[in-house]
Amino acid sequence: MKTITLRTPSGNMPVYLYEKTQCAPLVILLMDAIGVRDELRNLARDLVREGYSVVLPNLYYRDGHHEDMDFSNPKIHETVMRLYSSYSHAKAKEDIGAVLESFSERPVGLLGFCMGGANALYLAGTFPDDIAAAAAIHPGGIATDAEDSPHRVVVKAKAELYIAIADEDPYADTEQVAELQSALEGAQISHQLEVYEGAHHGFAFASLPSFNYDAQQRYWKASKALFKRCLRDQL
């Protein structure tokens, strides 16, 4: 792993790069609200073992160096929610735009969780010529009244999408799921949207009370298959 700094319109963004070879296809790992921590670093290493280079940006750089936050601590929980609330799709466009400029010659996929899952959908539509695949895992806020709601923007995507929704998720209720599904079908976007029965928001991470081993294995298998089809098999 090495740390690089990318310049964005908002400042200097620290980015962690994991790779064995510079010619491997790239997966951009989009953090959840809790931010960069060992669970995401370990996931990046797992993806490298699958044959990818991985970029893990610290998207909270505008507010200082926030990493390894203990979500179970009430004070830090408040900090996490404040940081999460202040991070917008417009900021994601700035940040991932800077990443794409720096890695412009590789096939690129997105893997995002929670807010990163919603951003994966938004970014796939925002950068349709750059993103070949996007996996959104227990995403929240997928269909809102905002003009930049993921379900409105993703219809411009050219990427193949995989979306894993927890069926016990207040951040992605049945109405939001239906709106997203309708938008994807209407735009004829290549996608697979699955609702995981009995899973809760945050099922992908063992540090959270909502962790679900079967759901974790299911999303991981599906995401690996997606990236193989759209990234590695295209080289």
C-alpha positions in Angstrom: 0.0 0.0 0.0 1.1 3.5 -0.7 -0.4 6.9 0.0 -0.8 9.4 -2.7 -2.4 12.9 -2.6 -4.8 14.1 -5.2 -5.7 17.7 -5.7 -9.4 18.4 -5.9 -11.3 21.8 -6.1 -11.7 21.5 -2.3 -8.1 20.7 -1.4 -5.7 17.8 -1.0 -7.3 14.4 -0.8 -5.3 11.4 0.7 -5.8 8.3 -1.3 -4.6 4.8 -0.5 -3.4 2.7 -3.4 -3.2 -1.1 -3.2 -1.7 -3.0 -6.2 0.7 -5.6 -7.4 1.0 -4.4 -10.9 0.2 -1.0 -12.6 -1.6 -2.7 -15.5 -4.4 -4.3 -13.4 -8.0 -3.0 -13.7 -9.0 -0.6 -11.0 -11.6 -0.8 -8.3 -12.4 2.4 -6.5 -13.6 1.5 -2.9 -16.2 4.0 -1.8 -16.3 4.1 2.0 -19.5 4.0 4.1 -20.3 6.7 6.7 -17.9 5.3 9.3 -15.0 6.1 7.0 -11.6 4.5 6.3 -10.6 1.8 8.7 -9.1 -1.7 8.8 -12.2 -3.4 7.4 -11.9 -1.4 4.3 -8.2 -1.7 4.1 -8.5 -5.5 4.4 -11.2 -5.5 1.7 -8.8 -3.6 -0.6 -6.2 -6.3 0.0 -8.8 -9.0 -0.8 -9.5 -7.3 -4.1 -5.8 -7.1 -4.9 -5.6 -10.9 -4.4 -8.5 -11.1 -7.0 -6.3 -9.3 -9.6 -7.2 -5.7 -9.2 -5.6 -2.5 -8.2 -7.6 -0.7 -5.5 -8.0 3.0 -4.7 -9.4 3.8 -1.2 -9.9 7.6 -0.9 -10.4 9.3 2.4 -13.5 11.3 1.5 -13.6 13.2 4.8 -10.5 15.2 4.1 -12.3 18.5 4.0 -13.0 18.2 7.7 -9.6 16.9 8.7 -8.0 13.5 9.0 -10.8 11.2 10.2 -10.0 7.5 10.1 -10.4 4.5 12.3 -13.4 6.0 14.1 -15.1 3.8 16.8 -18.8 3.9 15.8 -19.8 2.4 19.1 -18.4 5.5 21.0 -21.4 7.9 21.4 -19.3 11.0 20.8 -17.6 9.5 17.8 -21.0 8.3 16.6 -22.1 12.0 16.6 -19.0 12.9 14.6 -19.7 10.2 12.1 -23.2 11.4 11.5 -22.1 15.0 11.2 -19.5 14.0 8.6 -21.9 11.8 6.7 -24.6 14.5 6.6 -22.1 17.0 5.2 -20.9 14.7 2.4 -22.9 15.4 -0.8 -23.0 13.8 -4.3 -21.5 17.0 -5.7 -18.4 16.4 -3.4 -18.3 12.8 -4.6 -18.2 14.0 -8.2 -15.2 16.3 -7.3 -13.4 13.6 -5.5 -13.8 10.6 -7.8 -13.4 12.9 -10.8 -9.9 13.5 -9.5 -9.2 9.8 -9.1 -10.4 9.1 -12.6 -8.2 11.7 -14.0 -5.2 10.1 -12.4 -6.1 6.5 -13.5 -7.6 7.3 -16.9 -6.1 4.4 -18.9 -7.6 1.5 -16.8 -10.9 -0.2 -16.8 -12.6 1.1 -13.6 -15.2 -0.4 -11.3 -16.8 1.0 -8.2 -17.6 -0.8 -4.9 -19.5 1.2 -2.4 -21.3 0.7 0.9 -24.0 2.7 2.6 -23.4 6.3 1.4 -20.7 4.9 -0.9 -23.3 2.6 -2.4 -25.6 5.5 -3.3 -22.6 7.4 -4.6 -21.6 4.3 -6.7 -24.9 4.6 -8.5 -24.7 8.4 -8.8 -21.1 8.3 -10.1 -21.9 5.5 -12.7 -24.3 8.0 -14.2 -22.1 11.0 -13.8 -19.0 9.4 -15.5 -20.7 6.9 -17.9 -17.7 6.7 -20.2 -15.3 6.0 -17.3 -17.1 3.5 -15.1 -17.5 -0.1 -16.5 -19.1 -1.7 -13.4 -20.5 -0.6 -10.1 -21.6 -2.5 -7.1 -23.8 -0.8 -4.5 -24.0 -2.7 -1.2 -26.7 -1.8 1.3 -27.0 1.7 -0.2 -29.1 4.4 1.5 -30.9 7.4 0.0 -31.2 5.7 -3.5 -34.4 7.6 -4.4 -35.1 11.1 -3.0 -36.7 14.3 -4.2 -33.4 15.9 -5.0 -32.4 16.6 -8.6 -29.1 14.6 -8.0 -30.9 11.6 -6.5 -29.1 8.4 -7.5 -32.2 7.0 -9.2 -32.3 10.1 -11.5 -28.6 10.2 -12.4 -27.9 6.5 -12.7 -30.1 6.3 -15.8 -27.1 7.7 -17.8 -24.8 4.9 -16.8 -23.2 2.6 -19.3 -21.8 0.3 -16.6 -23.3 -3.0 -15.5 -24.7 -2.6 -12.0 -25.1 -4.9 -9.0 -27.2 -3.7 -6.1 -27.7 -5.5 -2.8 -30.5 -4.1 -0.7 -31.2 -5.2 2.9 -34.9 -5.8 3.3 -34.7 -4.4 6.9 -33.3 -1.1 5.9 -34.9 2.3 6.8 -32.5 4.1 4.5 -33.7 2.2 1.4 -37.3 1.3 2.0 -39.6 -0.5 -0.5 -40.7 2.7 -2.1 -37.2 3.8 -2.8 -36.3 0.3 -4.1 -39.3 0.4 -6.5 -38.4 3.8 -7.8 -34.8 2.8 -8.5 -35.9 -0.5 -10.1 -38.4 1.4 -12.3 -35.7 4.0 -13.3 -33.2 1.3 -14.2 -35.7 -0.7 -16.2 -37.0 2.4 -18.0 -33.5 3.3 -19.1 -32.6 -0.3 -20.0 -29.6 -0.3 -17.7 -27.8 -3.6 -17.4 -28.3 -4.5 -13.7 -29.1 -7.0 -11.1 -31.0 -5.7 -8.0 -31.4 -8.1 -5.2 -33.2 -7.7 -1.9 -31.6 -9.7 0.9 -34.2 -11.3 3.1 -33.5 -10.9 6.8 -30.6 -8.6 6.3 -30.2 -5.2 7.9 -28.4 -2.0 6.9 -24.6 -2.5 7.4 -24.7 -6.3 6.9 -21.3 -6.3 5.1 -19.2 -5.4 8.1 -18.3 -7.7 11.0 -17.8 -4.8 13.4 -21.4 -3.8 13.3 -24.4 -5.4 15.1 -26.2 -5.8 11.8 -23.4 -8.0 10.4 -24.8 -11.0 8.4 -22.3 -13.6 7.3 -24.5 -15.1 4.6 -25.3 -11.7 3.2 -21.7 -10.7 3.2 -20.7 -13.8 1.3 -23.5 -13.3 -1.2 -22.6 -9.7 -2.1 -18.9 -10.6 -2.3 -19.5 -13.5 -4.7 -21.7 -11.3 -6.9 -19.4 -8.4 -6.9 -16.4 -10.5 -7.8 -18.4 -12.0 -10.7 -19.4 -8.5 -11.8 -15.8 -7.2 -11.8 -14.5 -10.2 -13.6 -17.0 -9.9 -16.4 -16.7 -6.1 -16.8 -13.1 -5.4 -15.9 -10.7 -8.4 -16.1 -12.4 -10.2 -19.0 -12.3 -7.0 -21.0 -8.4 -6.7 -21.0 
